Amino acid sequence: MIYDVAVIGGGPVGLAAAIEARLAGLSVVVVEQRAGIIDKACGEGLMPGAVPLLARLGVWPDGQPLRGISYLQGGRCVTHRFESGEGLGVRRTVLQQALAARAEELGVARITTKVEKIRVGEHAVSVDTNFDARYLLACDGLHSTVARLVGLARPAPQRGRRYGVRQHYAIAPWSDNVEVYYGTTSEIYVTPVSDTVVGLSMLARQHTDFDEALAAIPDLAARVAGAEYASSRRGAGPFRQRTRARVHGRVLLVGDASGYVDAITGEGLRVGFAQATEAVRCIVAGRPQDYEKAWKRTTRDFRVLTRRLVFAATTPLRPGIVPLAAAAPQLFGSVVERLAR
Ligand SMILES: Cc1cc2nc3c(=O)[nH]c(=O)nc-3n(C[C@H](O)[C@H](O)[C@H](O)COP(=O)(O)OP(=O)(O)OC[C@H]3O[C@@H](n4cnc5c(N)ncnc54)[C@H](O)[C@@H]3O)c2cc1C
């Protein structure tokens, strides 16, 4: 059988792309290496712009409303309440389940295997599991095998590599904002994901110890002291991944597989869903080459603002981030809004 679209990677962006393609009337197969409902290290904050993107696909995962972002450091706190609607704190497993159920309902085929070879032809792409597809969407995450196989991956920078580690705590949320605590060497994001669970997600240089980073932020450590863990600890990274281009013939890179800057702006999912929409639109139009321009447009704010914030967070400018945001709340708010929509 020849599918219209093969999606490699059944993470949230792959499933969103598969649903989008089915809604456009295309036949779709998702190839995912892991069976069952997949968990992954993530801050689990869907920015306001991601919620309608999911709703359009018919996906409404359960979660906690997110109404703003707070930056905190020492006794200082600055908060911006979203003007562009509510975001959603949602456990990865819950998001995966909602997307997988919708994909299944729409008749998306699923194969559980690790893709290791593809051959890009003039009219179709052959995938090593012995089927062909007219187009292939590479949604296989930060360390994309497909991007490497088609020669679009660039070596990741070695200097200043940053990683993320997440841990959930069984404790009632104390805020409806995503709180971002700036420690001396790490940022810890706090996202409520249900009435009884909050997730902490640490972003930092390689080998930073989660417990030490948490202990170095006494206000936050006191909040979760004594609470039971509600998940096992997971990590991911290095964040910074680069690609030469996003289109190679009938292969389109989508989500983290297309390149990633950092989780510091909590943006991966919103940007990935927007890319999925654009990729499918270009396929339906029979103009895959148009995706490159659409990708640049869709990701520009994320790339530029995230790079700037990572630069500030990893240089001597770091101690000035929260004081600057507090001194210029309108500037802080406008940056948050640009990223949240
Ligand atoms: C610590 C941390 C905090 C974050 N916080 C946030 C946040 O608060 N908000 C937000 O929006 N984003 C956040 N992000 C980013 C977000 O998690 C990612 O952008 C998102 O997971 C990207 O989804 P994806 O589907 O592109 O990739 P992934 O979720 O990585 O999915 C890729 C899938 O491809 C599969 N795969 C890989 N290789 C193959 C292969 N060869 N064959 C078959 N299958 C394969 C994998 O098993 C996986 O299931 C955070 C990330 C981290 C690490």
The ligand as a Gaussian input file, in Angstrom:
#p B3LYP/6-31G(d) Opt

LIG

0 1
 C       12.624000      19.901000      30.185000
 C       11.770000      20.373000      29.052000
 C       10.771000      21.289000      29.287000
 C        9.933000      21.689000      28.232000
 N        8.891000      22.517000      28.511000
 C        7.995000      22.807000      27.546000
 C        6.803000      23.517000      27.861000
 O        6.512000      23.866000      29.015000
 N        5.954000      23.815000      26.839000
 C        6.206000      23.419000      25.552000
 O        5.396000      23.719000      24.658000
 N        7.315000      22.733000      25.245000
 C        8.205000      22.395000      26.207000
 N        9.294000      21.637000      25.908000
 C        9.521000      21.238000      24.516000
 C        8.593000      20.106000      24.107000
 O        8.693000      19.040000      25.021000
 C        8.987000      19.619000      22.711000
 O        9.049000      20.736000      21.855000
 C        7.986000      18.597000      22.175000
 O        8.070000      17.394000      22.887000
 C        8.253000      18.319000      20.703000
 O        7.399000      17.311000      20.268000
 P        7.803000      16.384000      19.042000
 O        6.602000      15.537000      18.799000
 O        8.381000      17.225000      17.965000
 O        9.029000      15.502000      19.577000
 P        9.025000      14.377000      20.709000
 O        8.042000      14.683000      21.770000
 O       10.439000      14.203000      21.108000
 O        8.532000      13.071000      19.943000
 C        9.336000      12.420000      19.003000
 C        8.872000      10.986000      18.903000
 O        9.606000      10.341000      17.839000
 C        9.930000       9.034000      18.243000
 N       11.095000       8.614000      17.444000
 C       12.344000       9.129000      17.491000
 N       13.134000       8.522000      16.591000
 C       12.361000       7.596000      15.957000
 C       12.611000       6.661000      14.922000
 N       13.823000       6.554000      14.349000
 N       11.603000       5.843000      14.517000
 C       10.374000       5.938000      15.088000
 N       10.076000       6.819000      16.080000
 C       11.055000       7.644000      16.505000
 C       10.209000       9.160000      19.731000
 O       10.062000       7.923000      20.400000
 C        9.156000      10.188000      20.161000
 O        7.965000       9.588000      20.620000
 C       10.148000      21.213000      26.924000
 C       11.184000      20.310000      26.683000
 C       11.972000      19.871000      27.729000
 C       13.035000      18.848000      27.467000

